[in-house]
Amino acid sequence: MNRFYLAKTNKAALFFAMALLPSGFAYAQVKKDSVTKERKIDEVVVIGYGTQRKEAVTGSVATVKGDVLREVPSANITQALQGRTAGVDISQTSTKPGAAMQIRIRGTRSLTGDNNPLIVLDGIPFVGSLSDISSSDIKSIDILKDASATAIYGSRGANGVILVTTNRGSKGQKPRFTYNSFTGVQTLFSKYPMMDGPKFAQLRAYATPAGNTTPLYTNGADENNNNNTDWQSLYYKPAMMTSHDVGVSGGTEGGNYNVGLSYFKQDALIPLQSYERFSLRTAIDQQVGKSFKFGFTTNTNYSVSEGNGVNPGAVLGYSPLADPYNADGTFKRVMSTAGGIDQTWIYTRKTLEGLNDKYVDETKSFASYNNLYGEVSLPLNGLKYRLNVGLDFRTANNGNYTGVGVFNTNPLGPSSAGRGNNQTYHWVVENLLTYDRTFGKHKVNAVGLYSAEGNRFTSSYMSAKNVPADFFQYYNLGQSPQADITVRPEDQRYEQTGLLSAMGRVMYTYDNKYMLTATLRADGSSRLAPGNKWHTYPALSLGWNITNESFMQNIKALNLFKLRAGWGQTSNQAVAPYSTLGSLTVTPYNFGGSNGTGVYVNQAPNADLGWEYSKTQNYGADFGLFNNRITGSIEYYRTHTYDLLSNKSLPPSSGLSFVTKNVAETENKGWEFSLNGTILDNPDGFSLDAGVNFYTNRNKILALASGIDRDVNNLWFVGHNINSLYDYQYIGLWQAGDPYQNILEPGTAADVVGSIKVLYTGGYNADGTPVRAIGPDDRQIFDTAPKYQGGFNIRLAYKNFELSTVGAFQHGGILISTLYGSASYLNRLTGRGNNVDVDYWTENNTEAYFPRPGRHLSGDNPKYSSTLAMFDASYLKLRTITLGYNIDKDFLKDLKITSFRIYVTVTNPLVLFSPYHKFSGMDPEPNSFGNENQAVSGYQSRQLIIGTNNPSTRNYLMGLNLTF
């Protein structure tokens, strides 16, 4: 097993941030008498189709306020959410500007379906992503985690729900102007750890086949051992990031408004890449008489993403012995390396920026999200009717063009271009009837809903070669020769889906002690076949506020102690549109002397396809101590998901290899713990607030199709998590004199000694010799999930100064870095292309971890080198450190300014207790999906890896917040 994976994390150090809290809490207990006003937990929480006092919530709901999110200046509010909430895992999937992030609430449930949570913006299901919403717009984010909380959203809430509430004006508020801005520079967190010239020359000279003294590869025409080219320095360059947000809000006695405009621009460290976004938002509420109220919210944005096709992967493999310059100092176009075997087009910042019209790769997107509502108070006291209407439109147009000879060793290589577009049309109509009354000690809130939702998606793509001139780029592909224009049927899509729903929910509270929430929702989906379209989801949760009992009144230190329990069912309409009908594939063929086009079945129809179901149990306790200076919660949950879509094998006589059925099962269970405290509270001196959250998730597959216990092609194994690996287990390197080497790893000692040694799991003969050689049966299943994860935040203030930090941590699990494995071709140890800087085996360095160069190869890589990609995924990371100063209010009063804050922030400043960071110097967070940014495939798309994507950055920002 990889020694880095087995490395032990210093647990005491890992909990350094958490250790701050108990000592501070002890101090808070001593100083409790200095608190002149009791802190009450009367915060209002958005729970979907209404709000509720936090003290009365019975489901699993977490809240993050907008001002907390704005403590982390970022392009994407998901970056600000990282580490803030227990049970919510937010992972980086790309380091490119404007990239979205992956969100998983309490684990991954579906094998083939969507595992993303539902986003609800101002009460309406949102078809965009959180990256479409400016952090300056957000009032709060409420996350519904268990089925008793998400059941009101039915099938759409199967993976959790994120409720986003945006800022609005207040009734009677004078016009208020806000301006929030930050700008700064992005720098390399670290270069990729590649060899320099002398190290690579030494590796190439040593990489000789067994029984031969001649290296596998010699210098090419453009290489010389005296050269030491740092290709990354010729490629990366610090880049700027800037954000501006202007808003005006106010209100009258009858209504309110909020209007804002924001702009964000982020360049990349690699050439030609950038992301730019313009956003406009408007929110208006108006009261008409005593009974009627209406309003609307619109969020519109336009973004341009440039250069997404540019990738540093090729640059990392360039030989440092190669000279990129001509005799006159200009850059060469092509270089010859590895004895002339490799001819490579040279990527540098200057060569890419000098392409001008010869290269373009851009995506232009426009989206408009619109919510309208009308609400009327009915004659019965407490009864209201509300109509919500959502109308959304998204479109994206992407185009690419590569000129003659660009990125091609042949200067006359043909030009190519492609153009695609897609549109999403989404509408929803919701009818809500709400009854909210208090009768003495009884409080009742009832909601009834009937809704309809539709979604239409279209996309198309076409490509061409031999574009007549650079200025055409991708704008007029019809100018290319007709024979060079390609329109593939599989690149044209049309999908239309619909959902009908009815829901009822009752929340009952007696004497602020006993609470009950009961929900029933029915969904009908067009994705499913007749007879399977409808399903009804029940949910029930109970709460007991023990602190309001008479026998607790003398316990003054305990302000809140509430027990919660919930059960519910949700489902996932994971079936792709039209799957129940099967599908056909178009293919060209020759018949005699003529060409024809035919179709064949590529997916079997299945009219029995249905919902994927999840049943969740949730048990929790909320507490508040010492006038609520300390608050927190602890929860346990278990989610059983069944009837999952999976492929069941078919006999060859069917003409198909499989049919999709509802046959698999998974389970997610875990603990969550959150703690927040005011450690110091002196308005004229120091104040210190801190928070920490900690959570576990144990994900495993309970069953697969046809009763099998493993699906090796998809890396699914019963009893293990969905993102498992299946590989040999590294245990060291073969050394001279190792017993049974000739049996376990056949080959000459000259070739095998110094190569990777993996675990043998077979039997032994009576004389102790192995019965066979190491083979596929010796592969092991590796669970990649961490043992636990969490985050922390600390805020220290003194008078007008404030210092804050936000961090995250995880312990255990497997990090996949394809740089060191076989997939990226950067650790071949043959001397053909540059190599990651590793300590490899030689006769004088037999204790090395990496194998001997040039020996015992499997294809282009050392045998079993995929095992070198696994590392211990533990880390503790400070995501941001911010120092802010609030201008004195007495000074601002004369300037008619309400508040003025300036701050400086460094993001991604520090990584601790990470075996991977200690070894490589790199950021230990993934930067790619498993099927991206590597030379060859080897990992599933659902797995997150470190590949040859844009390098991680450390950003230095300066900003201000102004209100008047």
N, C-alpha and C positions, 0 to 999 in steps of 0.2 A: 504494500500500500504506500502511496506517496507520502514521503516524510513530512511534507508541508501540510498535508491533510491531517496527519497525526499530531502535529505540533500543538502543544498545550497553551491555551490562552490564559494569561494571568487574570483569574476571575476577580481577585481582590481589586486589582487596578481597573478592571472593566466596570466595576460598580463604584468607582470613585465619585461619579456624579450623584449616584443614589445615596452614597454615604453622607453627602452634604445635608440631606434632608433630616435624618434622625437627630443629628446634633443641633441643627437649627430648630427643630420642633421642640426639643427640650428647652431651648432658650425661650421659644415662644410661650411655652407653658408657664415658665417663671414670670414672664412679662405680661401675662394675660390681663392683669388688673389695670394696665395702662390703656387698654382698649375702652374707649368711652361709649362706643355704640356697637351693639351686637350686630354681627354680620349675618344676614338671613339668606337662605337659599330660596330666593323668590325669582330666580332667573326663568325666563320664558323660553321654552324649547319648541322648535318647529318639528312636528311629528307627521306631517303630511295631511293635507286637507284640514288644517287647523293647527293650533298651538296648545301647549299645556305647561303648567308650572313644572319645573324640573323636579320639585319635591314629589309631584304626583305621577311621574312617568313610571310605567311598569315594564316597558320593553327595554331593549338594549339600544340606547341612543347616545351618541357622542357629539359634542358641540365644539366648534372652533370659531372664535369671533374674527371678524374681518381685520381689526386692528392688530391681532396676533399674527395673522397671515402676512400683514404688511411689514412685519419685523424682518422678513426675509425678502429683499428685493429680487425679483425674478421675472422671467418672461412668462412662466407658466405657474399657476397657483398650486399645481400638484407638487412642485418643488418645495413650496412653503408648507405644504401639508405633511411632508415626510417626517416621520418620527414624532408626530403630534398626538396620534390617537392609537390606543391599543387595539390590536386586531386588524389594522388597516395597513397592508404592505404595499408601499409605493416604490416601484423599481424603475430604474433608468433603462430604456430600451435602445436609446441612441444618443450620441453626443453631438449630433448636428444641430445647428440653430433652428429653433421652432419645433423640435421634435416633441411628440407626446410621450407620456409615461404610462406604465402599466399599473393598474390599481386592482388589488385583490382584497376583498373583505372576507376575513375568516376562511381563507384558503381557496383552492381550486376545486370545483365540483364536477364540471362536465369534462368528458374525454374529448369530444369533438365539437361541442357547442360553444356558444359565447360565454365567457366567464367574467365579462366586464359588468360593473354595477350600473344601475339605472341612474342617470343624472336628471334631476328635476329643477328647473330654473323658474323661480317665482311661481311655483305651483303647477307648471306645465312640463310634461316629459320633454327632455331636451335631446335633439338628434345631433348636436355638436359635441365638442369635447371641452374639458375644463380649460384648455389652452385658448379657447375662443373668448374667455371672460377675463377682463382686466381685474387685477386684485383691488384696484381702487373702487370698483363697483360693489364689492362684496360687503354685506353687513354681517352675515354669518353663514357657516356651513354646518349642517346637521347630518350626521351619518347614522342611518338605520341599519343595524347589524343582524338582528335575529328575526325569525319568521313572525313572531308576535308583533313586531314593529313594521315589517315590510309587507305583511299580508294585504294591506290596503291597496298595494300596487300590483298584487296578483303575480302573473307570470313575468312581468317586466322587472319585478323586484327580487327575483330568485337569487341574484348574486349580491344583494345589498342595495341600498339606495343612498345617494348623495343629494341632499336638499340644499340648493344654493338660494339664499335670499339676498337680493341686492338692495342697495341704499335707496331710500325715497325721502322726499321732503316731509316736514312735519306740519301739522295743522297750526296755523297762526305764526309760522316761522318767518322771520325777516329773511330776505334774500342773503344767501351765504355762498361765498366763492371759495373754492379749494383748488390748490395747485400742488401736485405731487410729482416729483421728478428725481431721477437718479441717472448718473452717467459714470462710466469708468472703463477700465481696460481689462481685457482677459489675457492671462498669461498661461503658459504651459504648466500644468501640475507636475508633469515629468515627461521627458522624452521616452519613447519606446526603448527598452534596454538592449540596443543592438551593439555588435562588436565594432571596434574601431579598426583602422587599417592594419596595424601590427598584429592584433589578436586574430583578425581574419586571415592574414597571410600565414600565421602559425598554424591555424586550424587547417587551411587548405593544404599546407605542406605535410601535415600529419595524417590527413585522410587518405590512406592508401589501402588498397585491397589486400587481403591475406596473401602472403607469399609474393608480394610485389613491392617494389620501392618507389614506383612511380605514382604520384598523386592521382586521384580520380579526375581532378580538373586542374588545368593549368591556367595561367593568366591569358586573357584575351588581348586583342590588339589595343584596346583602350585601358588596359590595366597595367599597373606597375607597383611593385612592393614598396616603393618610396612614397606612394600617394596615401593620403589619409582624408578622404572626402567625407564630410558630415552632411549627408543628404537631408537629414531632418532640418538642419539649420538653413538649408537652401529652400525649404518647403514651408516651414511654419513661420508665423510672424504674429506678434501681439495684435489683438483686434479690439475694436471698440464695441460698447453696448450702451444704449441710451433709452430712456423712457420718459415720457411727458404725459401728464393727465390733468385735464382742466375740467372742473365741474361747478355747476350752479344749482342750488336747491333752495326751496322756500315753500311758503304755503299761505293760504288765507283761512278764514273761518270755515270755508266750505270745501277746501281742497288743498292739494300740494303738488309739487313738481320736482323733478330732478333731471338735469340734462348734463351730459358729459361727453368729452372728446378725448381720446387717448391715442398716443403714437408710440410704437416700440420698434427699435432697429437693433439687430445683432449681426455683426460680421463674424466670420469664423477664422480660426488660426490658419486654416488651410486656404489656398487661393480660390477665388471665384465664388465661394459660398457665402450666403447671407440670408437673413430672414427679416422681413419688414411687415408691420401690421398697423392698420388704421382702424379705429373703432369709434362708433357713435352710439350712444345710448340715450334713451328718453323714457321717463316714467311719470305718468300723470294719474292722479286720483281726484275725483270730484264728487262731492255730495250734492244731491238734488233733493231739496226738501228734507223731511225727516226720515223718509223711508227708502230712498233710492240712492245708490252709489254706483259709479262706474269708473273705469280706468283702463289704461293700457301700458304695456312695457314693450319697448323695441330695442333689440341689440343687433347692430349691424357692423360687420367688419369685412375688411378687404386686406388680403395678405399676398405677398410675393415671396416665394422661396427660390433662391438661385443656387445652382451648382450642386444639387444633391447627388449627381452621378460621380462627382469627384471624390476619390478615396485615397488615403495614404498607403494602402496596402502594397502597391507596387514599389513605392519609394523605399519602404522598409527593407525590401529584399535586394536593393541595389548594392553592388559590390563597393565597399569603401576604398578599394584599390583602383577604381575607375576614375579617370580624369574627365570631368564634364565639359571642359573648356577647349575650344579650338585655339590655335596658335595666336589668333588675333584677339583673344579674350572673350569672344562670343560663345554662347552655349552650343554644344553639339546637338544635332537633332536626334541621332541614334548612336548607341554605343554597343561595342562587341565585347562580351565577357565570357568567362569559363571556357577558354580555349576556342572561342568562336561559336560555341554551341548556342549561346543566348544572344539574340539581337533585340535590343530594347529601345523603345522610344523614351526619351528622357523627360520626366516630369520634374519641373522646378517651379517655384513661384513665378519667376520671370518668363519662362517659356509658356506657362498657362496664361498669364496676364497678357502676353503678347499675341495671343490667338485672335483677339477681337471678334470679328464676325465669323471666324472659322469654327467657333464652338459656342453653343448656348444650351443650357439645360435649366428650365424654369417651370414653376407651377404658380399660376395665378388663381386665387380662390376668393369667392365672394359668398357671404352668408348673411341672411336676415332672419332673426328669430323674433316672433311677434306674439304677444299674449294680450288678449282683450278679456275684460270681464264686466259683468253687470250684476249687482246684488240688490235685493229688495227685502225689506223687513215685512213679514206677513202679519196679519192682524193678531194671531196668537202670540203672546209674549214669549220671546226667546226663539222664535221660528224665523228662519231666513232661507231664501232661495238664491242660488248663485249660478250664473252661467259663465263658464270659462271656454274660451276659444283660442287655440294655438294654430298659427299659420307660419310655417318655416320653409325656407328655401336655401339650398346650398348648391354651389356649382364650383367646379375646379377644372381649369384648362391647363394641361401640361404639354410642353413641347421640347424637343431636343434636336440639335443639329451638330453634326461632326463633319468638318470640311475635308477636302481631298488630302490624303496623307496624314491627317491629324491622328495621333495615337497609333500610327501604323508604321512599321519599319519600311514599308514600301511607300516612297514619296508620292506615288500615283494611286495609292489605295483609294477606292471609291468613296465619295461622300455618302452620308446617310442621314436620315431625318425621321422623326416620328411625331405624331400629334394625337393626343387623347383628350377626352372631356367626360365629365360625369355630372349628373344633376340628381339631387334628392329633393322631393316634394313631400312635405309632412304636414298633416293637419290632425287636430284633435278637438273634440267637442265634449265638454263635461257638464252634466247637470247635477247640482249639489243641493240637497235639502239638509239644513242644519238646525238642530234644536239644542239650546243651551240654557239651562235653568238651575237655580239653587232653591231648594225647599228646606229651610232650616239646616239640619246637618247633612242633608242629602244634596249632592251635586250630580247632575246628569248632563252629558253631552252626547248627542246622537247625530250621526251623519249617514245620509243615504246618497248613493251616486249611481248614475247611469251615464256611460260614456261610449263614444265611438272614435276610432283612430285609424288613419290610413297613411300608408307610406308607399311612395313610388320612386324607384331608382333606375336610372338609365346610364349607360356608359358605352363608349366606343373608342377604338384606337386603330390607327393605320400607320404604315411606315413606307418609306421609299428609299431608293438608292440613286446615285448619280444625279443629285440635284444640280441644275444647270449653273447656278451661281451662288456665292456665299450670301448675298443679300436676300435671297429667297428664304434662307434658313428653313424653318418648319411651316411657314405661313402659306405656302402654295405648293403642296406636294404633287398636285396635278401637273406641274411643269416637268416633272421627271418622266422618263420613258415609261409608257404604260406597262411594259413587262417588268419594270422595277418597282411597281407599286403593289404593296401587299395589304390586303384586308382579310384578316382571319376571322372565321365565324366565332371562335372561342373568345375573341377580344370584343365582341359586341354583346351587351347584356341589357336585359329589361326585367325588372322584378316589381311586382305590386302585391302588397300584403295589407291585411286589415285586422282589426281587433275590436270586438264588442265586449263590454264589461258592465257588471252591476256589482255594487258593494254596499254593505251596511256595517257600521261600527258603532258600538255603544261604550262609553267610558263612564263609570260610576264611582263616586267617592262618598264614603260615609265618615263624617266627623274628622276629616283629614287624617284618618287612621287606616281605613281599609279601602283598597282600590281594585277595580276590576276593569279590564278592557277586553271586549269580545268583538271579533271581526269575522265577517263572512263575505267572500268575494267570488264571483264567477266570471270566467273569461272564455270567450270563443274566438279561436284563431283560424284565419283562412289558410294557414300553412298546412293544416292537418286534414286528414281525409274525413268524409262524412262518417258520423258515429264516434269520432275521436276529437271533434273540434272543441267541445265544451268540457270544462272542469271547474269544480267549486272548491275553494280553499278556506278552511276554517283556521282560526287562531284565537288563543285565549291567554291572557296574562293576569297575574294577581300581584298585589303589593300590600305590604303591611308596614306602616310607619310606626315603629315601636316607640319612638321618642315622644309621641303624642299620647301614649298611654299614661294613666294616672300614676302607676308604680314607677315611672321613669322621671317624674318631675323633680326629684331631689338630686338627680345626677346632672349637675350643672355643666360639667365638662363636655358632655355628649349632647350636641345640638341636633344631630340627625343620625338615625340608624334605621334604615329601611331595607326590608327583605323583598326580593322580587323573584317570581317564577313565571316562565312562559312556555307555551308549546304552540306550534303552528306548522302549517304545510304551505309550501309554495311550489311553483313549477317553472320550468324553463322551456319556452317554445323554440328549442334548439334546432328544430328541423329546418333545413334550408328551403326557401320557397320552391314549390313544385316537386319536391323530393318524392312525394307519394306517387307521382305520376311516372317516375323514372326519367331518363334522358337519353338523347341520341347524340352521336358525334358524326360530324361531316368529314369525309376523307376523299381525296382525289385518287383515281386509279386509271390504269391503262387497260383497254379492252380492244385487243387486236391492234389496229393502227390508229385508234382514236382515244382521246382522253375523256374520262367521265367523272362524275361526282356521285358518291354513294353515302349512305348513312348506316350506322350500326348502333346497337344498344350498348351503352357504356355504363349505365346504372339501372339496376333492376327496379321496377316499380314495387311499392309496398303500401297498400291501402291501410295497413294496420299501424303505421308509424304514429306515435303519440307523444305525449308530454314526457319530459324528464322531471321527476318529482323529488322534492326535498322535504324532510321532516326535521324540525329543529327543536331541541330542548335548551332552555336557557335559565340559569339560576344566578342571581346576583345579590349583592349587598352594597348599599351606598351609605357613607358615613361622613359626619362633620364633627370636628372637635375644637374645643377652646374658642368659642364664639366663631366657629367656622373658619378659623385661621388655617386649619388643616381639613381638607376634603379629599375624598377618594372613593373608589369603588373596586370591587373584586367580583369576577364573573367566571362561570364555567358553562361551556356550551358543547353540544354534540349535534352535528348535522348528518343525517343519513340520506344520501341521494341515490335513487334507484330508477330503473327503466331508462338508464342512460343509453344513448345511441352508440352502437358499436357495429363493426362489420363482422358478419357471420359468413364463414366460408361456404362456397357452393361447389358441387361436383363439376368436373371439367365438361361434362355433357351439357351443362346449362349454357355454355358459351360465355359465362361471366365468372369472375373469381370470387365475388362476395355479394351479399345483400345487406343493407343497413337495417338493423332492428333495435328495439328497446330491450337490451339484455344485460347491461353492466350495472355495477353498483360501486359507490365510493363513500368514504366517511371522512369527516373533518371534526376534530374535537380539540379543545384547548382551554387554557386559563388566560384571563386578562386581569391586569392590575394597574390602576392609575392612582397617583398621589400628587396633590398640589398643596403648597403651603406658603403662607406669609411668615417668613422667619424673623424678619425685622420690620418694624413699622413705626418709623419716626418721621413725621412730615417735615421737621426742621433738620433732620440729619440723614442717617442711612436707612434705606429700606431694601429688603432682599426678599424676592419671591423665587420659588423654584418648583419645578414639577418633573415627574418622571412617570413613564408608562412601560410596562413589561408584559409580554404576551408570548404564548406558545401556540402552535398549530400542528397537530398530528394528522397528516393527510395520508390515506392509504386506499388502495383499490380492494374492494371486497369480492367482486366477481367480474368475469369477462364472458364473452360470447361462447356458447357451446360447452360451458363448463371447464374451459381451459384455464390453466393457472399462469400462463405467460403468453404475451404477444411480442416477440422479439423485434419484429419490424417496426412496431410503434413504441417500443421500450415501455410496455405496460406489464406489470407483474402483480399478481394478487398478493396482498399483504404488504405491499410497498407503495411509496408515494408516486403520484402521477408523473413527476419529473425525474424518475430514477434513471441511472446510467447502467449499462451492461457492458462490462469490460474485464480485462485481466487485472489482477492485483499486483502492483509493483512491490517487490520485496528486496530489491537491491540489484547489483550487477554480478555477472558471473566472474569468478576469480580463478586463477590458475590452481589446479588441484581440487576444485570443488567436486564432491562425489556425484556420480550418476549424470554428469553433464552430457555425456555422449548418448544417454538414454532419453533424458528429459528434453534436451534441446540438441537434436542431432546436428552434427557438423564438426569441423575440425576445431581444435582448441584455438588455433591461430585466428579463426574467424569469430568464434563464440565468446571467448574470454574478453571481458570488458563490455559485453552487450547486456541488455536489460533482462533481468531474471524475474519471472512472475510466479505466483503461487500455483503449486501443483495440488490438485484435489483428488487425484485418483488413488488407486490401491497400491499395495506392495506385495511382492512375492515373498515366499517363506524365507528367502535369504536376505530380505530387506531391500531388494532392488525394486524400483518402480515398474509397474506392469506396462506402462505405455509412455509415449512422449506427451509433452504438454500440447493441448489442442483446444478446440472451441468449448469443450465441456468444462474447462477450467475457468471460464468467465464467471464473474461475480456480479451480483446486483448491489448497486450502491445507492442509498437514499441520499438525496442532495439537500433536503430541507434543513435549515438551522434548528438547533435545539430550542433557542428562544431569541426573541428580538425585542427592541424597544427604542425609546427616545427620551430625551430630557431637555429641559430649558431652564435657564437661570437668568434672572434680571436683578442687577444691583444698581441702585440710584442714590445719589447724594445731591440734595438740592436740585439744581437744574441739569445735572449730568446723569446719564444713564449708560450702563454697560450691560449688554445682554449677549447670550450665546444660545444656540440651538444645536443639538447633536442627536446622533442615533447610534445604535450598536446592535450587533448580533453575535451569537456564539454558536460555533459548530456549522455543520453543513458543508457542501462541496462547491467550491468556485471552479468553473471551467474557464481556463485561459488557453485558447487555441494557439497562442503564440508559442507555447512550449510543447504542445502536442503535435500531432501529425497533420492537422487540418489546414494550418496556415502556411506551410512550407517555409517557416522561418526558423525551424530547429531541425533541419535535415542532417546537420553535422557531416556534410559531404564536401563542403567548399564550393558548391555550385553557385549559390547566392548567399547574401549576407545572413548571419546567424544571430539569434539572440545570444547575449553574453552569458554563457553558462560554464560551470566548472565540469569539464569532461574527463573521462578516464584516460590515463596514459600509464606507461610502465612505471613512471615515477609518481603517479597520483592515483593509486588504486582505490582510495577511499572516496573518490568522487561520486556524485549522485547521477550525473548524466553519462550516457554510454560513450564508448570509444568511437571517434569519427571514422566513417568510411567502412565499418565492418558490420556484418550480419544485418544486411538491409532487407526491407520488405517494400519493394517498389522504390520510391524516392526517399523513404524515411527509414530510420532504424526500426527493427522489428519491435512490436509492442509499444511504440513511442506515443500512442494515444494515451497511455497511462500517465505520461508526464504532464498532461493538461490539468490534472486534478490537484487542487490546493484547499487548504483549510479556509473556509469563507468567513472566519471571525474578523471583526473589526470594531473599533470605537472611533467615531468620526465627529469632529466638530464641523457642522455644515456652515455656520455663519458666526461671526463675531461682529457686533455692532457697537459703536460708541456714538452716542447722540447728545445733543445739547438743546434744551428748550430755552429760547430767548425769554428774558424776564417779562412777565405780564404787565408790570407797571410801565415798563418802557414801551411795550406794544400798544398800550391803551391810548397813548397820545397819537399813535400812527393809525388808530382805528383797526388794528389787527387783532384777531382773536387768539391765534396761536401761530408760532413760527419755530419749527424744529429743523435743525441741520444734523446730519449724521455721516459717518463713514463706516463702510462695511467691507469685510473681507469674507468671501465665500470659499468653501472647501479649503480652509487653512491648515487643517491638521488631521492626520490619521494615526491612531495608536493601536497597539496590540493586534496588528494584522500580519499574519505570517506571509501573505502574498506581497503586501506593501514592503515589508522588511526585506524580502528577497529581491523584488524587482524594482522597488521605488515607485510603482504605479498605483493608481487609484484602485481599490479593491472592489468597486462596484461594477456590475456588468455594463456593457455599452452596445450590445447587439442581440438580436434574436439568434437562435441556434443555427438557422439556415442562411445567415448573412456574414459577410466580411471574413471569408476564409477561402482558401484556394480550392478545397474539395469539400464535399458534404460529409456529414458524420453525426450531426446532432439534429434533434427535432426542432421545428420552428418555435414550439412553445417554451423551449429551454432558453434561458438567458445566459450569455457568455461574455467573456472579454475577447473581442476580435480586433481586427485592424481597422476600426472605425476612427472617427475624429478623436484626437487625444483629449483627456479630461483637462479642465482649466481651473485655475485659481484666479478669482476675480477681485479687483479692488475698485470699489464704487464709492461715490460721494452723492448724497441726495439731500432733498429738503421737502418738508411738508408745511404748507402755508394755508391758513384759513382766515378769512375776514368777511 
